[in-house]
C-alpha cells in the first residue's frame, strides 16, 4: 500500500524525497493506533465482541476503496506539504491501513488463545517477511507491468479478499477462550508482568531503530548519492533484522553483535567527518548499510530477548509501535523544522550508543570472573560512548560554524558557502543542496553577472539562449530557480519567469545572490510545483523553456512524462525551444526524453560539455527539443548538438507508467 500511494502522490509534491519520509511517518503513527486498538480489544473485550467489532471494521474499510486520492488534494503551493500529505493519506488510506495494522497482534493473540501453549511470536517474523517480499517485488514484478492506477485497483481487490479471510478467522476464534480466564493468571505470570522500566526500554529500542532507518535513508539520498532506489536497501535491512531476531533466538548473540556495533558506530561516525562525505559509493553504501543492519540487529535482538509472556503480547507490540512512531515523528517532523542541517543521523548514532551502554549495565553477571570482565567492558563502552558523542557534537559545530548560511525545510537542507582564493581574486558564493551545487556566483562586481555552473555560455541552455538572438525581446520560462543563474542572460525588454517549489530557495536567491536583481530582464518567480502551476495558468508563449528542477541526481518523474511535455509545449510558441537538463551520474535520461520528443513529432539533440575551471562552469548535458529542422537550422546548435541514443528496453513514460530500473547506467 505504501509504495502504491507514495508513487501516486509523489508528482503532486515536486518528486521530493521527503514525500517518502512523510509517508513512513504516517504509516508508523497509524500502526500505533492499530496496535492500540488491538491491545484494547484483546484486553477489554470478550472474544465474540472482538470478532464482531473487527468484522465491522473490515466492512467499513471496504467502503472507502479504491485507494486513489481525489484531485481536490492536489497542493496549491501555499500550504505546508507535510501536513497536506498526512491529511491526504488519512482520508485516502487511513481506515484500510488501520485495519491492516491491527492484523498481526490480533492474529497472534487469537492464535495463542486457540492453541494452548502456542508461541505466537514467530508470526511476527512471518509478517515482516511478507512486508519485505512486497517491498522487493514491487519494483521488479509490479511497477514495470502495471500502471499506478491499475496497481491501486488490483491492491483494492486483494484487500477485499484479505477482509473476507480475516473475518472468517475472527469468527472462528470467537468461541475460543474467554476474557475471564485470560485475566486469571498464575502467580508466577502475574509477577512477570512488565514494569514501567521494561516498557520504556521496549519503546526506546524501537524508536532508536526507527530513527536510524529514516536518518540513514535521508543521509544516503540527500548527502551521499540521491539514487532513486536507495531507500529500498535500508528498509529491507530493517525488516530483515525483525525477521532474524523474532524467528529464532540464536540468530542474535550479544558476544558477536556488540563488538560489531562498536565498529559500525565508529565507521559511520568517521564517514560523517569533513572530506569523507563524497568517498566512493563502494565504501559509503556498505558502511552505512552494514552499520544500519548491525544497529537494528542489536535493537531488535534486545526487543526479542525482552518479549513477555503471550498474555502481554498486545501491550508489547503497542510499545514497539509507539517507539516506531516517535522515531518517525522525530525524523519526519521535528528534524526538518527544528534542525538547520541533517543532524538526525548523529542523534541516532548517539542514542544507539547510549542504549547499548544501558543494556550492558542491565546484564546480570553469571560469575565473579564475568563480573570483572563486565566492569571493564562497561568502562570501555562508557568511554567510547562519550568519545562518539563528543566527535559527533564537534562535527555538527564545525558544519554550523563554517557555513555562511545553513537552513532546512520539507524539501531538504540548503547551505551557502563563500570561498576566497589566497590571492583574493575570483571569490565565489555557492548554493549547495546536500552535496550537489545548485548555483555559483562571483562576488566581484565586475564578474558577478557572468553565468556559471551548469549554465555557462557553451552549455546547452547557454547556446539556446544566445543562438539566433536578434533585437526582439524574448520570453523565457525556467523550471527550477537555484541561485537564479539563468537570469544572467536577460536583456532589457526580456521577461524571465521562474517556477520554484521550495520557498527557501526563493529566499536565498533573493538575499544571498544577485542574479535576479542584476538581470536586465523583467523577472518573476512563481511558488509551487512547476507542472501544477503551468497546468492551471494561461498559455505563456515562451520562446524558450528550460527544465532544471532535479535536486542532485534525484529525478521527479512527473516532469519527464508524455503529459508533462504536452504541458511544456502548450506554453511554448510554435517555433519555441525546450531545454531539459539531464546530467546524472546514475541514470541515462536521454532515451526517456528522446521517446517523448518522438511521440510529439519534435527534433531533439544533446549538447554535452566539459568542466571549465577558469570560468567556474561545470560539465553538463542538456537536451534541446523543437519543431522539425528548427534546431538543425541554427548553425551554433547544429555544430554542438549530437543525436540521442535510444534504448530498446525503454518505453515512453506517462503519468501512469515509468521505470527507473530500465535507465540505470
FENLIN-V17225 format. One record per residue. N is the residue number from 1. SS is DSSP state (h for helix, s for strand, l for the rest). Layout:
N/SS + N/SS
This chain:
1/l + 2/h + 3/h + 4/h + 5/h + 6/h + 7/h + 8/h + 9/h + 10/h + 11/h + 12/h + 13/h + 14/l + 15/l + 16/l + 17/l + 18/h + 19/h + 20/h + 21/h + 22/h + 23/h + 24/h + 25/h + 26/h + 27/h + 28/h + 29/h + 30/h + 31/h + 32/h + 33/h + 34/h + 35/h + 36/h + 37/h + 38/h + 39/h + 40/h + 41/h + 42/h + 43/h + 44/h + 45/l + 46/l + 47/h + 48/h + 49/h + 50/h + 51/h + 52/h + 53/h + 54/h + 55/h + 56/h + 57/h + 58/h + 59/h + 60/h + 61/h + 62/h + 63/h + 64/l + 65/l + 66/l + 67/l + 68/l + 69/l + 70/l + 71/h + 72/h + 73/h + 74/l + 75/l + 76/l + 77/l + 78/l + 79/l + 80/l + 81/h + 82/h + 83/h + 84/h + 85/h + 86/h + 87/h + 88/h + 89/h + 90/h + 91/h + 92/h + 93/h + 94/h + 95/h + 96/h + 97/h + 98/h + 99/h + 100/h + 101/h + 102/l + 103/h + 104/h + 105/h + 106/h + 107/h + 108/h + 109/h + 110/h + 111/h + 112/h + 113/h + 114/h + 115/l + 116/l + 117/l + 118/l + 119/l + 120/l + 121/l + 122/h + 123/h + 124/h + 125/h + 126/h + 127/h + 128/h + 129/h + 130/h + 131/h + 132/h + 133/h + 134/h + 135/h + 136/h + 137/h + 138/h + 139/h + 140/h + 141/h + 142/h + 143/l + 144/l + 145/l + 146/l + 147/l + 148/h + 149/h + 150/h + 151/h + 152/h + 153/h + 154/h + 155/h + 156/h + 157/h + 158/h + 159/h + 160/h + 161/h + 162/h + 163/h + 164/h + 165/h + 166/h + 167/h + 168/h + 169/h + 170/h + 171/h + 172/h + 173/h + 174/l + 175/l + 176/l + 177/l + 178/l + 179/h + 180/h + 181/h + 182/h + 183/h + 184/l + 185/l + 186/l + 187/h + 188/h + 189/h + 190/h + 191/h + 192/l + 193/l + 194/l + 195/l + 196/h + 197/h + 198/h + 199/h + 200/h + 201/h + 202/h + 203/h + 204/h + 205/h + 206/h + 207/h + 208/h + 209/h + 210/h + 211/h + 212/h + 213/h + 214/h + 215/h + 216/h + 217/h + 218/h + 219/h + 220/h + 221/h + 222/h + 223/h + 224/h + 225/l + 226/l + 227/l + 228/l + 229/l + 230/h + 231/h + 232/h + 233/h + 234/h + 235/h + 236/h + 237/h + 238/h + 239/h + 240/h + 241/h + 242/h + 243/h + 244/h + 245/h + 246/h + 247/h + 248/l + 249/h + 250/h + 251/h + 252/l + 253/l + 254/h + 255/h + 256/h + 257/h + 258/h + 259/h + 260/h + 261/h + 262/h + 263/h + 264/h + 265/h + 266/h + 267/h + 268/h + 269/h + 270/h + 271/h + 272/l + 273/l + 274/l + 275/l + 276/l + 277/l + 278/l + 279/l + 280/l + 281/h + 282/h + 283/h + 284/h + 285/h + 286/h + 287/h + 288/h + 289/h + 290/h + 291/h + 292/h + 293/h + 294/h + 295/h + 296/h + 297/h + 298/h + 299/h + 300/h + 301/h + 302/h + 303/h + 304/h + 305/h + 306/l + 307/l + 308/l + 309/l + 310/h + 311/h + 312/h + 313/h + 314/h + 315/h + 316/h + 317/h + 318/h + 319/h + 320/h + 321/h + 322/h + 323/h + 324/h + 325/h + 326/h + 327/h + 328/h + 329/h + 330/h + 331/h + 332/h + 333/h + 334/h + 335/h + 336/h + 337/h + 338/h + 339/l + 340/l + 341/l + 342/l + 343/l + 344/h + 345/h + 346/h + 347/h + 348/h + 349/h + 350/h + 351/h + 352/h + 353/h + 354/h + 355/h + 356/h + 357/h + 358/h + 359/h + 360/h + 361/h + 362/h + 363/l + 364/l + 365/l + 366/l + 367/l + 368/h + 369/h + 370/h + 371/h + 372/h + 373/h + 374/h + 375/h + 376/h + 377/h + 378/h + 379/h + 380/h + 381/h + 382/h + 383/h + 384/h + 385/h + 386/h + 387/h + 388/h + 389/h + 390/h + 391/h + 392/h + 393/h + 394/h + 395/h + 396/h + 397/h + 398/h + 399/h + 400/h + 401/h + 402/h + 403/l + 404/l + 405/s + 406/s + 407/s + 408/s + 409/s + 410/l + 411/l + 412/s + 413/s + 414/s + 415/s + 416/s + 417/s + 418/s + 419/s + 420/l + 421/l + 422/l + 423/l + 424/l + 425/l + 426/l + 427/l + 428/s + 429/s + 430/s + 431/s + 432/s + 433/s + 434/l + 435/l + 436/s + 437/s + 438/s + 439/s + 440/s + 441/s + 442/s + 443/l + 444/l + 445/l + 446/l + 447/l + 448/l + 449/l + 450/l + 451/l + 452/l + 453/s + 454/l + 455/l + 456/l + 457/l + 458/l + 459/l + 460/h + 461/h + 462/h + 463/h + 464/h + 465/h + 466/h + 467/l + 468/l + 469/l + 470/l + 471/l + 472/l + 473/l + 474/l + 475/s + 476/s + 477/s + 478/s + 479/s + 480/l + 481/l + 482/l + 483/l + 484/l + 485/h + 486/h + 487/h + 488/h + 489/h + 490/l + 491/l + 492/l + 493/l + 494/l + 495/s + 496/s + 497/s + 498/s + 499/s + 500/s + 501/l + 502/l + 503/h + 504/h + 505/h + 506/h + 507/h + 508/h + 509/h + 510/h + 511/h + 512/l + 513/l + 514/l + 515/h + 516/h + 517/h + 518/h + 519/l + 520/l + 521/l + 522/s + 523/s + 524/s + 525/s + 526/s + 527/s + 528/l + 529/l + 530/h + 531/h + 532/h + 533/h + 534/h + 535/h + 536/h + 537/l + 538/l + 539/l + 540/l + 541/l + 542/s + 543/s + 544/s + 545/s + 546/s + 547/s + 548/l + 549/l + 550/l + 551/l + 552/l + 553/l + 554/l + 555/l + 556/l + 557/h + 558/h + 559/h + 560/l + 561/l + 562/h + 563/h + 564/h + 565/h + 566/h + 567/h + 568/h + 569/h + 570/h + 571/l + 572/s + 573/s + 574/s + 575/s + 576/s + 577/s + 578/s + 579/s + 580/s + 581/s + 582/l + 583/l + 584/l + 585/l + 586/l + 587/s + 588/l + 589/l + 590/h + 591/h + 592/h + 593/h + 594/h + 595/h + 596/h + 597/h + 598/h + 599/h + 600/l + 601/l + 602/l + 603/s + 604/s + 605/s + 606/s + 607/s + 608/s + 609/l + 610/l + 611/l + 612/s + 613/h + 614/h + 615/h + 616/l + 617/s + 618/l + 619/l + 620/l + 621/s + 622/s + 623/s + 624/s + 625/s + 626/s + 627/l + 628/l + 629/l + 630/l + 631/l + 632/l + 633/l + 634/l + 635/h + 636/h + 637/h + 638/h + 639/h + 640/h + 641/l + 642/s + 643/l + 644/l + 645/l + 646/l + 647/l + 648/l + 649/l + 650/l + 651/l + 652/l + 653/l + 654/l + 655/l + 656/l + 657/l + 658/l + 659/l + 660/l + 661/h + 662/h + 663/h + 664/s + 665/l
